[in-house]
Amino acid sequence: MTEAVTGSASLSSEGRPGCVAGSEGHPRSNGSAHDAWATPERRALRELVADFTAREIVPHLAAWEDEGALPRALHERAGALGLLELGFPEAAGGVGEHLDACLVAEQLILSGGSSGVCAGLFTHGIGVPHIANAGDPDQIARFVKPALAGRLIAALGITEPEAGSDVAAITTRARRDGDEYVVDGAKTFITSGTRADVVTTAVRTGGEGHRGLSLLVIETDRPGVSRARLRKMGWHCSDTAELRFDGVRVPAANLVGAEGTGFRQIMVNFAAERLSMAVQAYATAQRCVDLTIDWARSRRTFGAPLAQRQVVRHQIAEMARSATVARTYVRDVLARWQAGEDVVTELAMAKNTAVVACDAVVDRAVQLHGGMGYMHGVEVERHYRDARILGIGGGANEIMTEVVAGRLGLDG
């Protein structure tokens, strides 16, 4: 695989594509000389991802959806190509910027993958960043580097049956007992929860409220850990679980950062997670635009292609407009966030903008595909199911709107 980019991109010492600057936006666009997404290195990365998706994902995606999970071997193959280390600090074994990780997810979807694949394959992107940022060498060696290599599957355990967006209300308790913590509680809606080797878990080590929260890495093979698979409307290839901790003993060495800093660590990483989901949303919209254009050109009704009918042409034009506006805005906010600007308001707006565009486009795509769009196994039907979670996960639309309202000074 790496031979495909040799000569056209800088390579890391392991022979993987270097990720110094960017790649083009949509395949129909040539980008521009100053486009961070369109540098030679990121064009090569995009080609690598497109080839990886065509060979390793698309032929198997339907079967993985039926099985309800991705194979561990997919993580290992992605890790071998360096696709899992993008956006992580060099000290933790990473390379490149968050833009590089977003580009990989974008191209995977544009090449026929899905946001469900992104959720399952890149679950380390929410499972170990807190550990990498905390900088403990032992934790990085035990948890982060194996995850970036695809040898370890990491999940993030925050949501509870009675505490979703209200992170400060978490009740899972970790009681200190000598050199260990004893954990009791439950987590739900945990992405990759049935396969995860470790779960970076939000626990209460102190009093009530956000100041009493900490992060603790819990290995899932410890006595007292149990998990149950949850079935979902979409993201069928991404396994989801409810986890229970009944007197689980965890070494104090697994504490991420200092006690009482868990809430701040979670909030910091939410920005990257929300940007990633916004990218998946606009990429899904663009993929459905492309699929619908191809369908409208090939599908003939009453003696002519659908594409010749004004009512269809105009709907596709509006779909393309929505996807393009979302992509342009999300990328702008991402660039400003990477530059260190305060974009809390714009980040919330960007996620909602991309989600609203995606919802509208996938709905139109199914409609314009007619009866075929409603058939299980047709790609637009999968995107229709998968898109629904994007306005819920990583901060629901309503939460994002409340963030914007508060930043505008409307909270009284």
C-alpha positions as CSV (number, residue, x, y, z in Angstrom):
1,M,0.0,0.0,0.0
2,T,2.7,2.5,0.9
3,E,4.3,2.0,-2.6
4,A,1.3,3.9,-4.0
5,V,2.4,7.1,-2.4
6,T,6.2,6.8,-2.6
7,G,7.6,9.6,-4.6
8,S,4.5,11.8,-4.3
9,A,4.5,12.4,-0.5
10,S,6.9,12.7,2.3
11,L,7.3,9.5,4.2
12,S,7.7,8.9,7.9
13,S,10.6,6.8,9.2
14,E,8.2,3.8,9.0
15,G,7.5,4.4,5.3
16,R,4.0,5.8,5.9
17,P,2.7,9.0,4.2
18,G,3.8,12.1,6.0
19,C,1.0,14.4,7.0
20,V,2.5,17.9,7.0
21,A,-0.1,19.9,5.3
22,G,-3.6,19.0,3.5
23,S,-5.7,17.5,0.6
24,E,-8.5,18.7,-1.7
25,G,-12.0,19.0,-0.6
26,H,-14.4,17.1,-2.8
27,P,-13.0,14.9,-5.6
28,R,-14.7,17.1,-8.2
29,S,-12.7,20.1,-6.9
30,N,-9.0,20.6,-7.7
31,G,-8.5,22.6,-4.5
32,S,-6.2,25.7,-4.5
33,A,-2.6,26.3,-3.9
34,H,-3.2,27.6,-0.4
35,D,-5.8,25.0,0.6
36,A,-4.6,23.1,3.7
37,W,-6.6,20.1,2.5
38,A,-4.9,20.1,-0.9
39,T,-1.2,19.7,-0.4
40,P,0.6,16.9,-2.2
41,E,1.0,15.0,1.1
42,R,-2.6,15.1,1.9
43,R,-3.6,14.3,-1.7
44,A,-1.5,11.2,-1.3
45,L,-3.1,10.4,2.0
46,R,-6.5,10.7,0.4
47,E,-5.5,8.3,-2.3
48,L,-4.2,5.8,0.3
49,V,-7.5,6.0,2.2
50,A,-9.6,5.6,-1.0
51,D,-7.7,2.5,-1.9
52,F,-7.9,1.1,1.6
53,T,-11.6,1.7,1.7
54,A,-12.2,0.1,-1.7
55,R,-10.2,-3.0,-0.9
56,E,-10.7,-3.5,2.8
57,I,-14.1,-2.0,3.7
58,V,-16.6,-1.8,0.8
59,P,-16.6,-5.5,-0.1
60,H,-17.3,-6.5,3.5
61,L,-19.4,-3.7,4.9
62,A,-22.8,-5.4,4.4
63,A,-21.5,-8.5,6.2
64,W,-20.2,-6.4,9.1
65,E,-23.5,-4.7,9.4
66,D,-25.2,-8.1,9.7
67,E,-22.6,-9.2,12.3
68,G,-22.9,-6.0,14.3
69,A,-19.2,-5.3,14.6
70,L,-16.0,-4.7,12.8
71,P,-13.2,-7.3,12.8
72,R,-10.2,-6.6,14.9
73,A,-8.1,-7.3,11.9
74,L,-9.4,-4.1,10.3
75,H,-7.9,-2.0,13.1
76,E,-4.6,-3.8,12.6
77,R,-4.5,-3.1,8.9
78,A,-5.4,0.5,9.4
79,G,-2.7,0.8,12.1
80,A,-0.1,-0.8,9.9
81,L,-0.8,2.0,7.3
82,G,-0.5,4.7,10.0
83,L,-4.1,5.8,9.7
84,L,-4.8,5.5,13.4
85,E,-2.0,7.6,14.7
86,L,-3.0,10.8,12.9
87,G,-3.7,13.8,15.0
88,F,-2.0,12.4,18.2
89,P,1.0,14.0,19.8
90,E,4.4,12.8,18.6
91,A,5.3,12.0,22.2
92,A,2.5,9.5,22.3
93,G,3.4,7.9,18.9
94,G,1.2,10.2,16.8
95,V,1.8,12.3,13.7
96,G,0.1,15.2,11.9
97,E,-2.9,17.3,13.0
98,H,-6.5,16.7,13.7
99,L,-7.2,17.8,10.2
100,D,-5.4,14.6,9.0
101,A,-7.6,12.4,11.0
102,C,-10.7,14.3,9.7
103,L,-9.5,13.9,6.2
104,V,-9.2,10.1,6.6
105,A,-12.8,9.9,7.9
106,E,-14.1,12.2,5.1
107,Q,-12.4,10.2,2.4
108,L,-13.5,6.9,3.8
109,I,-17.1,8.0,3.6
110,L,-16.7,9.5,0.1
111,S,-15.2,6.2,-1.1
112,G,-18.1,4.1,0.0
113,G,-17.6,3.6,3.7
114,S,-19.9,5.0,6.3
115,S,-20.0,7.0,9.5
116,G,-20.7,3.7,11.2
117,V,-17.3,2.4,10.1
118,C,-15.7,5.6,11.3
119,A,-17.3,5.2,14.7
120,G,-16.1,1.6,15.1
121,L,-12.7,1.9,13.5
122,F,-11.6,5.2,15.0
123,T,-13.0,4.7,18.5
124,H,-9.5,5.2,19.8
125,G,-10.0,8.9,18.7
126,I,-12.3,9.3,21.8
127,G,-10.8,6.5,23.9
128,V,-7.2,7.5,24.4
129,P,-6.7,11.2,23.6
130,H,-7.1,12.1,27.3
131,I,-4.4,9.6,28.1
132,A,-2.0,10.9,25.4
133,N,-2.5,14.5,26.5
134,A,-1.9,13.6,30.2
135,G,1.5,12.5,29.2
136,D,2.2,9.6,31.6
137,P,4.9,7.5,29.8
138,D,3.7,4.2,31.3
139,Q,0.0,4.8,30.3
140,I,1.1,5.8,26.8
141,A,3.1,2.6,26.5
142,R,0.3,0.4,27.8
143,F,-2.7,2.0,26.2
144,V,-2.1,4.7,23.6
145,K,0.7,3.2,21.4
146,P,-1.0,-0.2,21.1
147,A,-4.3,1.5,20.2
148,L,-2.6,3.6,17.5
149,A,-1.1,0.4,16.1
150,G,-4.5,-1.3,16.0
151,R,-3.6,-4.0,18.5
152,L,-5.8,-2.6,21.3
153,I,-9.4,-1.3,21.1
154,A,-10.1,1.6,23.4
155,A,-13.5,3.1,24.2
156,L,-14.8,6.1,26.2
157,G,-17.2,5.6,29.1
158,I,-19.1,8.7,30.0
159,T,-22.8,8.4,29.4
160,E,-24.9,6.7,32.1
161,P,-28.5,5.5,32.2
162,E,-29.3,8.6,34.2
163,A,-26.6,11.0,33.0
164,G,-26.1,11.8,29.3
165,S,-25.2,15.4,28.3
166,D,-25.2,16.3,32.0
167,V,-21.7,15.0,32.6
168,A,-21.5,16.6,36.1
169,A,-24.3,14.3,37.2
170,I,-22.3,11.1,36.7
171,T,-22.7,8.6,39.6
172,T,-20.3,5.8,38.8
173,R,-18.1,5.8,41.9
174,A,-14.4,5.0,42.3
175,R,-13.4,4.6,45.9
176,R,-9.7,4.6,46.8
177,D,-8.4,1.5,48.6
178,G,-4.7,1.6,49.1
179,D,-3.0,1.3,45.7
180,E,-6.3,0.6,43.9
181,Y,-9.7,2.1,43.1
182,V,-12.9,0.1,43.6
183,V,-15.4,1.0,40.9
184,D,-19.2,0.6,41.0
185,G,-21.7,1.9,38.5
186,A,-22.9,1.6,34.9
187,K,-22.3,3.2,31.6
188,T,-24.5,3.0,28.5
189,F,-24.3,3.7,24.7
190,I,-20.6,2.9,24.8
191,T,-19.2,2.8,21.2
192,S,-17.1,-0.3,20.7
193,G,-18.1,-1.4,24.2
194,T,-18.5,-5.1,23.3
195,R,-15.0,-5.3,21.8
196,A,-13.0,-2.8,23.8
197,D,-9.9,-4.0,25.7
198,V,-9.9,-0.8,27.8
199,V,-12.4,1.9,28.6
200,T,-11.4,5.4,29.7
201,T,-14.1,5.9,32.2
202,A,-15.5,9.0,33.9
203,V,-15.8,8.2,37.6
204,R,-16.6,10.1,40.7
205,T,-13.7,10.2,43.1
206,G,-14.8,13.2,45.1
207,G,-17.9,15.1,46.0
208,E,-20.9,16.2,43.9
209,G,-20.6,18.2,40.7
210,H,-17.9,18.5,38.1
211,R,-15.1,19.0,40.5
212,G,-15.5,15.4,41.9
213,L,-14.9,13.7,38.6
214,S,-11.8,11.9,37.4
215,L,-10.8,9.6,34.5
216,L,-9.8,6.0,35.1
217,V,-8.7,3.5,32.5
218,I,-10.5,0.2,33.2
219,E,-9.4,-3.0,31.5
220,T,-12.5,-5.0,30.5
221,D,-11.0,-8.3,31.5
222,R,-11.0,-7.3,35.2
223,P,-13.3,-9.3,37.5
224,G,-16.6,-7.4,38.0
225,V,-16.8,-6.0,34.5
226,S,-19.9,-7.1,32.5
227,R,-21.3,-5.9,29.2
228,A,-24.4,-6.3,27.2
229,R,-24.7,-5.5,23.5
230,L,-27.3,-2.8,22.5
231,R,-29.1,-2.8,19.2
232,K,-29.5,0.5,17.3
233,M,-31.3,2.1,14.4
234,G,-28.1,2.8,12.5
235,W,-24.3,2.3,12.8
236,H,-25.0,-1.4,12.6
237,C,-21.3,-2.3,12.0
238,S,-20.3,-0.3,15.1
239,D,-20.9,-2.3,18.3
240,T,-22.5,-0.5,21.2
241,A,-22.8,-1.8,24.8
242,E,-24.0,-1.2,28.3
243,L,-21.2,-1.7,30.8
244,R,-21.5,-2.6,34.5
245,F,-18.8,-2.3,37.2
246,D,-19.4,-4.3,40.3
247,G,-16.6,-3.9,42.8
248,V,-14.0,-3.7,40.0
249,R,-10.5,-3.2,41.3
250,V,-8.3,-1.0,39.2
251,P,-4.7,0.1,39.9
252,A,-4.3,3.7,41.0
253,A,-1.7,3.9,38.2
254,N,-4.6,3.9,35.8
255,L,-5.8,7.3,36.9
256,V,-5.5,9.7,34.0
257,G,-4.1,13.0,35.2
258,A,-4.9,14.2,38.7
259,E,-8.0,13.4,40.7
260,G,-10.7,15.9,40.1
261,T,-9.6,16.9,36.6
262,G,-11.8,14.6,34.7
263,F,-14.5,17.1,33.8
264,R,-12.0,19.5,32.3
265,Q,-10.3,16.7,30.3
266,I,-13.6,15.6,28.9
267,M,-14.6,19.1,27.9
268,V,-11.3,19.7,26.1
269,N,-11.7,16.6,24.0
270,F,-15.3,17.3,23.2
271,A,-14.2,19.9,20.7
272,A,-12.2,17.4,18.6
273,E,-15.0,14.9,18.8
274,R,-17.6,17.4,17.6
275,L,-15.5,18.5,14.8
276,S,-15.0,14.9,13.7
277,M,-18.7,14.3,13.7
278,A,-19.3,17.5,11.7
279,V,-16.9,16.2,9.1
280,Q,-18.6,12.9,9.0
281,A,-22.0,14.7,8.5
282,Y,-20.9,16.8,5.6
283,A,-19.0,13.9,4.0
284,T,-22.1,11.7,4.3
285,A,-24.2,14.5,2.6
286,Q,-21.6,14.8,-0.2
287,R,-21.6,11.1,-0.7
288,C,-25.3,11.0,-1.0
289,V,-25.2,13.9,-3.5
290,D,-22.8,11.9,-5.6
291,L,-24.8,8.8,-5.4
292,T,-28.0,10.7,-6.4
293,I,-26.4,12.3,-9.3
294,D,-25.3,8.9,-10.7
295,W,-28.7,7.5,-10.0
296,A,-30.5,10.4,-11.7
297,R,-28.3,10.1,-14.8
298,S,-28.8,6.3,-15.2
299,R,-32.4,5.9,-14.0
300,R,-34.9,6.4,-16.9
301,T,-38.6,7.1,-16.4
302,F,-41.2,7.8,-19.1
303,G,-38.4,7.6,-21.8
304,A,-35.9,10.0,-20.2
305,P,-33.3,10.1,-17.5
306,L,-34.4,11.5,-14.1
307,A,-31.6,14.1,-14.5
308,Q,-33.5,15.8,-17.3
309,R,-36.5,16.6,-15.1
310,Q,-36.4,20.0,-13.6
311,V,-38.0,19.0,-10.3
312,V,-35.2,16.4,-9.8
313,R,-32.4,18.6,-11.1
314,H,-33.3,21.4,-8.7
315,Q,-33.5,19.2,-5.7
316,I,-30.0,17.8,-6.4
317,A,-28.7,21.3,-6.9
318,E,-30.0,22.2,-3.4
319,M,-28.5,19.1,-1.9
320,A,-25.1,20.0,-3.4
321,R,-25.4,23.6,-2.1
322,S,-26.2,22.3,1.4
323,A,-23.3,19.9,1.5
324,T,-20.9,22.5,0.1
325,V,-21.8,25.2,2.5
326,A,-21.5,22.8,5.5
327,R,-18.1,21.6,4.3
328,T,-16.8,25.1,3.8
329,Y,-17.9,26.3,7.2
330,V,-16.8,23.2,9.2
331,R,-13.3,23.4,7.6
332,D,-13.0,27.0,8.4
333,V,-13.9,26.4,12.0
334,L,-11.5,23.5,12.2
335,A,-8.7,25.6,10.9
336,R,-9.4,28.3,13.4
337,W,-9.6,25.8,16.2
338,Q,-6.2,24.2,15.2
339,A,-4.7,27.7,15.2
340,G,-5.7,28.1,18.9
341,E,-8.6,30.5,18.4
342,D,-11.6,30.6,20.8
343,V,-14.3,29.0,18.5
344,V,-16.6,27.5,21.1
345,T,-19.6,29.3,19.6
346,E,-18.6,28.6,16.0
347,L,-17.8,24.9,16.8
348,A,-21.3,24.4,18.1
349,M,-22.8,26.1,15.0
350,A,-20.6,24.1,12.7
351,K,-21.7,20.8,14.1
352,N,-25.4,21.7,13.9
353,T,-24.9,23.2,10.4
354,A,-23.4,20.0,9.1
355,V,-26.0,17.8,10.8
356,V,-28.9,19.8,9.5
357,A,-27.4,19.7,6.0
358,C,-26.8,15.9,6.3
359,D,-30.4,15.2,7.5
360,A,-31.9,17.1,4.6
361,V,-29.6,15.6,2.0
362,V,-29.9,11.9,3.0
363,D,-33.7,12.4,3.2
364,R,-33.8,13.7,-0.4
365,A,-31.4,11.0,-1.6
366,V,-33.7,8.3,-0.4
367,Q,-36.7,10.1,-1.9
368,L,-35.1,10.5,-5.3
369,H,-34.0,6.9,-5.4
370,G,-37.7,5.9,-5.0
371,G,-38.4,2.4,-3.9
372,M,-34.8,1.4,-4.3
373,G,-33.8,4.0,-1.7
374,Y,-36.0,2.2,0.9
375,M,-34.3,-1.2,0.3
376,H,-31.9,-2.6,2.9
377,G,-28.4,-2.8,1.5
378,V,-28.7,0.2,-0.9
379,E,-26.1,2.7,0.1
380,V,-28.3,5.7,0.6
381,E,-30.5,3.6,2.9
382,R,-27.5,2.9,5.1
383,H,-26.6,6.6,5.2
384,Y,-30.1,7.5,6.1
385,R,-30.0,5.2,9.1
386,D,-26.5,6.2,10.1
387,A,-27.0,9.9,9.8
388,R,-29.7,10.1,12.5
389,I,-27.2,9.6,15.4
390,L,-25.0,12.5,14.3
391,G,-27.4,15.1,15.8
392,I,-27.4,13.2,19.1
393,G,-23.9,11.9,19.7
394,G,-21.0,14.2,20.8
395,G,-23.5,16.8,22.0
396,A,-27.1,16.8,20.8
397,N,-28.4,19.6,18.5
398,E,-30.2,21.1,21.4
399,I,-27.1,21.2,23.6
400,M,-25.2,22.8,20.7
401,T,-27.9,25.4,20.4
402,E,-27.9,26.1,24.1
403,V,-24.1,26.6,23.9
404,V,-24.6,29.2,21.2
405,A,-27.4,30.9,23.1
406,G,-25.3,31.1,26.3
407,R,-22.3,32.5,24.4
408,L,-24.6,35.2,22.9
409,G,-25.5,36.3,26.4
410,L,-29.0,35.0,26.3
411,D,-28.8,33.0,29.6
412,G,-29.9,35.9,31.7
